């Protein structure tokens, strides 16, 4: 099963507000687009069992997640430069099969196929343990620069607020850090292949930007936490079997 996403940088920098599971479902769809595809697949299928395997959750939780996403994703939109469009044109949850079927909106087509430049690739399994809906967004802003010499990304606060569509939420810097930035940093450091820190940049008395500094982890010897073991163990697995399987997964993500 492919887990590599190839994403246009304009979409990474776009303005939208999606839940963590809505984002993961769209990323799952992106893994189904062949690198040299001339057209988008007519229909994207997300099967609960494969979704559970990809994101390291139980099958029961996967069924619940896909059903919830089917109720909300159709209403979501994205603003890319001067284009405002829905992400998808239709969605159907097939109750008896635990499958979601999605058609991507036609206006999204130029941003999803025949990507020759200004795109970013990463393994979506690095986002599997995220709980903050802002974690994937910040992860993508940073991972764009994984091959740059300087592992720093500066995002001006108005830009950050616009991209995340925060509106009138978290207008105080302390709230922005507590509700948006810090939970995302915790997710990224706990579950992804990056080690991320940040600092707020001030001009005069006003904070103007956030500078994210990052490095790529050596995950080969990372300890597995009890929480991770409980979340990722499969029914009927012994503790030792679960540990062994998760360790193998870690090595495949290096």
Secondary structure by P-SEA (a helix, b strand, c coil): cccbbbbbcccccbbbbbcaaaaaaaaaaaaaccccccccccbbbbbaaaaaaaacccaaaaaaaaaaaaaccccbbbbcccbbbbccccccccccccbbbbbcccccccccccccccbbbbbccccccccccaaaaaaaaaaccccccccbbbbcaaaaaaaaccccccccaaaaaacccaaaaaaaaaccccbbbbbbbbccccccbbbbbbbbbccccccccaaaaaacccccccaaaaaaaaaaaaaaac
